[in-house]
């Protein structure tokens, strides 16, 4: 039995589509919430077993683990330690954990939390005669459709503004990854236990690109001329901190601004070698998302 968390989420739905397209055989136990849209699950034609619950409840995690042979944990890195701990107790063979390249950030406060989570996972799996083999997948900035919280914001900015501020001339490097490519990667890792067990992979987009070029690609899709104004990182930080103070911490973009000044590009060569990871170009991915955005506007 395969246990999946986060299958109704942004990247999870693309993993589900891979399971459907490849006519996955076997029982799939899916953790969902009462408010989750499970229509794609219900009409998948797969052997789906839905369980409603909250991963914050350790007793719930213990209840869903018996009979499980493999885990695809997509939903929330912070649940990984309890997932792995319970998997070990139930002698689950494999656990594939979706984490984040945010662990590498020099600015993001949460990066230390990510490091703590992975350290805990490593400690658990180093136990003598541990029955569970763990694979960790670290996506970069995820985009793919208008429900993402990254590229969709850039697209809206280009659509609504003719002048856009960019930190430090937009020279920092990004390597956004399309959720469709992640869905394929998750499926391929699932089918490659020998090659991937016990390893950690960075899952990035096709190639590094400057942030200013990302905006230009989006502008080209809109067939518009956009003016970009460079803002020093120090000024951006000052404005973000001022907004945080004025709103009593309700609006806090300090770390987001800080990360705009650092490179966020990571090699996926190991993923390519071990399970054939081959992400689409950013131009293709943005074309898909801008089209979806415009179609949604027309519907409104």
C-alpha positions in Angstrom: 0.0 0.0 0.0 1.1 3.5 -0.8 0.4 6.3 1.7 0.2 9.8 0.2 -0.1 13.2 2.0 -0.8 16.4 0.2 -2.3 14.7 -2.9 -5.0 17.3 -3.4 -2.5 20.2 -3.1 -0.7 22.1 -5.9 2.1 19.6 -6.6 0.2 16.6 -5.3 -2.4 16.8 -8.0 0.3 16.5 -10.6 1.6 13.4 -8.9 -1.9 12.0 -8.9 -2.2 12.7 -12.6 1.0 10.7 -13.1 -0.5 7.8 -11.1 -3.6 8.0 -13.3 -1.7 8.3 -16.6 0.5 5.3 -15.7 -2.5 3.3 -14.4 -0.8 2.7 -11.0 -1.6 -0.7 -9.6 -2.1 -1.1 -5.8 -4.0 0.6 -3.0 -3.3 4.3 -2.5 -4.2 5.6 1.0 -4.7 9.4 0.7 -4.7 11.7 3.7 -7.3 14.5 3.1 -9.1 17.2 5.0 -12.8 17.5 5.4 -12.6 20.6 3.2 -10.4 19.1 0.5 -11.6 18.9 -3.1 -11.3 15.2 -3.8 -13.1 15.2 -7.2 -9.9 14.2 -9.1 -9.3 11.4 -6.6 -12.9 10.2 -6.8 -12.8 10.0 -10.6 -9.3 8.7 -10.9 -10.1 5.1 -11.6 -7.4 4.1 -9.1 -7.8 2.0 -6.0 -8.1 5.0 -3.6 -8.7 4.8 0.1 -9.4 8.3 1.6 -8.7 9.0 5.2 -9.8 12.2 6.8 -7.6 13.7 9.5 -4.9 16.0 10.7 -1.2 15.2 10.6 -0.7 17.4 13.6 -2.4 14.6 15.5 0.2 11.9 16.2 -2.4 9.3 17.1 -4.0 9.9 13.7 -0.6 9.3 12.0 -0.2 6.1 14.0 -3.7 4.9 12.9 -3.0 5.4 9.1 0.3 3.6 9.0 -0.5 -0.1 9.4 -0.3 -2.0 6.1 1.7 0.7 4.4 4.8 -0.3 2.3 5.7 3.1 0.9 5.1 6.8 1.7 5.0 9.9 -0.5 4.9 12.7 2.0 4.2 15.9 0.0 2.4 18.0 2.6 4.5 20.2 5.0 8.1 19.4 5.8 7.4 19.9 9.5 5.5 16.7 9.7 8.4 14.6 8.3 9.9 13.5 11.7 6.7 12.0 13.0 5.9 10.4 9.6 9.4 8.8 9.6 9.3 7.8 13.3 5.9 6.1 12.8 7.0 4.5 9.6 10.0 2.9 11.3 7.7 1.6 14.1 5.5 0.0 11.5 8.4 -1.3 9.4 7.5 0.7 6.3 10.0 0.0 3.6 10.3 3.4 2.0 9.5 7.1 2.8 9.9 9.8 0.1 9.8 13.2 1.7 9.3 16.5 -0.2 11.2 19.2 1.5 12.7 22.5 0.1 15.9 24.2 -1.1 14.9 26.9 1.3 17.2 25.0 3.6 20.2 26.6 1.8 19.1 30.2 2.4 21.4 32.6 4.3 18.5 34.9 5.1 15.4 32.8 5.7 14.7 32.4 9.4 12.9 29.2 8.7 15.9 27.6 7.0 17.2 26.7 10.5 13.9 24.9 11.1 14.3 23.0 7.9 17.8 22.0 8.9 16.5 20.8 12.3 13.8 18.8 10.6 16.2 17.0 8.3 18.7 16.4 11.2 15.9 14.7 13.2 15.0 12.5 10.1 18.7 11.6 9.7 19.0 10.7 13.4 15.9 8.5 13.2 17.1 6.6 10.1 20.6 6.1 11.5 19.2 3.8 14.1 20.6 0.3 14.0 18.7 -2.0 11.6 16.3 0.8 10.6 13.7 -0.8 8.2 12.8 2.4 6.4 14.8 3.8 3.5 14.3 7.5 3.1 14.6 9.7 0.0 14.5 13.5 0.4 13.4 15.7 -2.5 14.1 19.5 -2.4 12.2 21.5 -5.0 13.2 25.1 -5.7 10.6 27.9 -6.2 7.5 26.0 -7.4 5.2 27.4 -10.1 2.8 26.0 -12.7 -0.7 27.4 -12.5 -2.5 30.4 -11.0 -2.9 28.7 -7.7 0.8 28.8 -7.0 2.1 31.4 -4.6 5.2 32.4 -6.6 5.0 33.0 -10.3 1.4 33.9 -10.2 2.3 37.0 -8.2 4.9 38.0 -10.8 2.3 37.5 -13.6 -0.2 39.7 -11.8 2.4 42.4 -11.3 3.3 42.5 -15.0 -0.4 42.5 -15.9 -1.3 45.4 -13.6 1.9 47.5 -13.5 3.9 49.3 -16.2 6.7 50.1 -13.9 8.0 47.3 -11.6 10.7 47.7 -8.9 13.4 45.0 -8.8 16.0 44.4 -6.1 19.6 45.1 -7.2 18.7 45.3 -10.9 17.2 41.8 -10.8 20.6 40.2 -11.1 20.0 37.4 -8.6 19.6 33.9 -10.0 16.5 31.8 -9.8 15.7 28.3 -11.1 11.9 27.9 -10.7 10.5 24.4 -11.2 7.2 23.6 -12.7 4.8 21.5 -10.6 4.2 19.3 -13.6 7.9 18.3 -13.6 7.7 17.6 -9.8 4.7 15.3 -10.3 6.7 13.3 -12.8 9.8 13.3 -10.5 7.8 12.1 -7.6 6.4 9.2 -9.7 9.8 8.3 -11.1 11.4 8.3 -7.7 8.6 6.0 -6.4 9.4 3.6 -9.2 13.2 3.8 -8.6 13.8 2.4 -5.1 17.2 0.9 -5.8 18.6 4.1 -7.4 17.1 6.7 -5.0 16.8 5.1 -1.5 18.9 6.9 1.1 19.6 9.9 -1.2 18.8 13.6 -1.3 18.0 15.4 -4.5 17.6 19.1 -5.5 14.8 19.5 -8.0 15.2 22.7 -9.9 14.1 24.1 -13.3 15.8 23.7 -16.6 18.6 26.2 -16.0 19.5 29.3 -13.8 18.0 32.6 -14.9 18.2 36.2 -13.6 15.1 37.5 -11.9 14.9 40.4 -14.4 14.8 37.9 -17.2 11.8 36.1 -15.6 9.9 39.4 -15.6 10.9 40.0 -19.3 9.6 36.5 -20.3 6.3 37.2 -18.6 6.1 40.7 -20.3 6.8 39.1 -23.7 3.8 36.7 -23.1 1.6 39.7 -22.5 3.1 41.4 -25.5 3.8 44.5 -23.4 6.6 46.9 -22.6 7.5 47.0 -18.9 9.9 49.4 -17.3 12.0 48.0 -14.5 13.4 50.2 -11.8 16.3 48.9 -9.7 15.9 49.2 -5.9 18.9 48.7 -3.6 18.5 45.7 -1.3 19.1 47.9 1.7 16.2 50.2 0.7 13.9 47.2 0.1 14.7 45.8 3.5 14.0 49.2 5.1 10.6 49.5 3.4 9.7 46.0 4.4 10.7 46.5 8.0 8.7 49.8 8.1 5.6 48.0 6.8 6.1 45.3 9.4 6.3 47.8 12.2 3.3 49.9 10.9 1.1 46.8 10.6 2.3 45.4 14.0 3.8 42.4 12.3 0.7 41.4 10.3 2.4 42.1 7.0 6.0 40.8 7.1 7.9 40.7 3.8 11.3 41.2 5.3 12.7 37.8 4.5 11.1 37.7 1.1 12.8 40.9 0.2 16.1 39.7 1.6 15.9 36.5 -0.5 15.5 38.5 -3.6 19.1 39.6 -3.2 20.5 36.0 -3.0 21.0 33.4 -5.7 18.5 30.5 -5.6 19.8 28.2 -8.3 20.7 24.6 -7.6 22.0 21.7 -9.9 19.7 18.8 -10.5 22.3 16.6 -12.2 22.0 13.8 -9.7 18.3 13.6 -10.3 18.9 13.5 -14.0 21.4 10.7 -13.6 19.4 8.6 -11.2 15.8 8.8 -12.5 15.9 10.7 -15.7 14.7 14.1 -14.4 14.3 16.5 -17.3 12.4 19.7 -16.5 10.7 21.9 -19.1 12.0 25.3 -20.0 10.8 28.3 -18.0 9.5 29.9 -21.3 7.2 26.9 -21.8 6.1 26.9 -18.2 5.3 30.6 -18.1 3.4 30.4 -21.4 1.1 27.8 -19.9 0.5 29.8 -16.7 -0.1 33.1 -18.5 -2.6 31.4 -20.7 -4.4 30.0 -17.7 -4.3 33.4 -16.0 -5.8 35.2 -19.1 -8.5 32.5 -19.4 -9.5 32.9 -15.8 -9.7 36.7 -16.3 -12.1 36.2 -19.3 -14.3 33.9 -17.2 -14.7 36.7 -14.6 
